[in-house]
Amino acid sequence: MLEKIKETADFIRNIIQETPDFAVVLGSGLGKLQNEVEPIHILEYKDIPNFPQTTVAGHSGKLIYGKLEGKKVLMMSGRFHYYEGHSMETVTFPVRVFHLLGIKNLILSNACGGVNPAYQVADIVILKDHINMMPEHPLRGRNIDELGPRFVDMSEPYSKKMIAVAEHTAAEQDIKIHQGVYVALQGPTFETPAEYGMIKAIGGDMVGMSTVPEVIVARHMEMDVFCISVITDLGGPDIALAVSHEEVLNAANKAMPNVIAVVKGLIKNYQ
């Protein structure tokens, strides 16, 4: 695996010839953020050695290198999920590559279901913490000491400094924003009303099917992590509203201008 990560990193490094300031991973329906990048190189996943392929609508499958707010960014348009049948090693493979490229800062995004009664559909939430309930752990197995320690400190999974910059950006532009705890489940089914109730009972504000494996692996390598979520549906024991992937994408689309504004402000002002 380490040799594959190195081979992929070398391939990308030979093309971009620079160390990006940020890696950005776009979640469901958040692909429009890629239009904000001034592209220098666009690589199809299928053309990158060892890179997995995405199978989910709303995830295009391109690695975009370019400039955003004067900073160098490497952006994944389309991520990989455990529910697609990928191993955790595969799901987190790009984050390993980012680290070997010398990238220190990781920005993630996702679409998720809200259980906090203060949330509304199309609200945006900055992750302050998470609860991992996925059935497989991305660090299970022999540790690769070259990448990070056997036991990883998770006392600050999401960078407080990055959160503060994003909050300041939102306040300046009068964008309503929340902070919350994200619970990661395997998927691909949306949660039942009782499962939504469980999420709330254990201290979660929202629930999704991604993000946490990437965060764990990024922290294993001491990368600074920021994540922004779009609330695309609401659920709970007393809420039995039907939800579809199309509705998720529509809600993400509605929230897109605010997500773009916050992420651009973070990239511009984070030192």
Salt bridges, closest charged atoms under 4 A:
ASP10 OD1 - ARG13 NH1 2.69
GLU36 OE1 - LYS264 NZ 3.02
ASP47 OD1 - LYS46 NZ 3.57
GLU69 OE2 - LYS264 NZ 3.70
GLU84 OE2 - HIS81 ND1 2.92
GLU84 OE1 - HIS86 NE2 3.85
ASP123 OD1 - LYS176 NZ 3.32
ASP123 OD2 - HIS178 NE2 2.94
GLU136 OE2 - ARG140 NH1 3.64
GLU146 OE2 - LYS6 NZ 3.23
GLU172 OE2 - HIS168 NE2 3.20
GLU214 OE2 - ARG79 NE 2.81
